[in-house]
Structures are given as C-alpha cells and as structure tokens.
Amino acid sequence: MVSVAKEALTNLTTRLATEEGPGGTILQVHRYFSRHDKQPSDSPDDTNLFGWRLDRAVVDFLAATGADLDVGEYDMTPSDD
C-alpha cells in the first residue's frame, strides 16, 4: 500500500514539476529550543537534544517526489543583555 501511494505521489509531483515548473514540493521543519529544555523522561542519557536525522525511507521519498527540505532551528534562550 505504501509503495502504491509513493508511486502515485511521485507521478503527481513529476507531472506538476513538468507542467508548473520546480519548487512545488517542500518539506518544512521548524524546531524551537532553549538551553533549559530537558531530555524526555524515556530517553537514554546520551540523547542529543540538538540533533536529528532523516531515515533512508524519508530521504528516498523526498528524492522520488523531487521535494526540497527547508529546515529552520531557533534558539529561544533569552539573551543576557
């Protein structure tokens, strides 16, 4: 079922890029954090709160659909001035 949906989305985005031009598919990730953020209670001690990753399936999906990835990370720690 997932491969059928992926194929349908790939065909749609390919068609749209051909007819409309590039730039129509974007995955946006916005992450807000501060130095006071705590680790989730169920996370291992070595969890890096300032890192994240995309697994191969997500990368393959973005590539297949021709999507751009737009990531913004924002440090919300109050300034000392």
Contacts in CASP RR format, 6 or more apart in sequence:
PFRMAT RR
TARGET T0000
AUTHOR 0000-0000-0000
METHOD contacts of the structure
MODEL  1
MVSVAKEALTNLTTRLATEEGPGGTILQVHRYFSRHDKQPSDSPDDTNLF
GWRLDRAVVDFLAATGADLDVGEYDMTPSDD
6 61 0 8 1.000
6 64 0 8 1.000
9 64 0 8 1.000
9 65 0 8 1.000
10 64 0 8 1.000
10 65 0 8 1.000
13 24 0 8 1.000
13 25 0 8 1.000
13 65 0 8 1.000
13 66 0 8 1.000
13 67 0 8 1.000
14 66 0 8 1.000
16 24 0 8 1.000
16 25 0 8 1.000
17 23 0 8 1.000
17 24 0 8 1.000
17 25 0 8 1.000
17 66 0 8 1.000
23 68 0 8 1.000
25 65 0 8 1.000
25 66 0 8 1.000
25 67 0 8 1.000
25 68 0 8 1.000
26 67 0 8 1.000
26 68 0 8 1.000
26 69 0 8 1.000
26 70 0 8 1.000
27 62 0 8 1.000
27 67 0 8 1.000
27 68 0 8 1.000
27 69 0 8 1.000
27 70 0 8 1.000
28 70 0 8 1.000
28 71 0 8 1.000
29 69 0 8 1.000
29 70 0 8 1.000
29 71 0 8 1.000
29 72 0 8 1.000
30 71 0 8 1.000
30 72 0 8 1.000
30 73 0 8 1.000
30 74 0 8 1.000
31 52 0 8 1.000
31 71 0 8 1.000
31 72 0 8 1.000
31 73 0 8 1.000
31 74 0 8 1.000
32 73 0 8 1.000
32 74 0 8 1.000
32 76 0 8 1.000
33 49 0 8 1.000
33 50 0 8 1.000
33 73 0 8 1.000
33 74 0 8 1.000
33 75 0 8 1.000
33 76 0 8 1.000
34 75 0 8 1.000
34 76 0 8 1.000
34 77 0 8 1.000
34 78 0 8 1.000
35 75 0 8 1.000
35 77 0 8 1.000
36 77 0 8 1.000
37 49 0 8 1.000
39 45 0 8 1.000
39 47 0 8 1.000
39 49 0 8 1.000
40 47 0 8 1.000
54 62 0 8 1.000
54 69 0 8 1.000
61 67 0 8 1.000
62 69 0 8 1.000
END
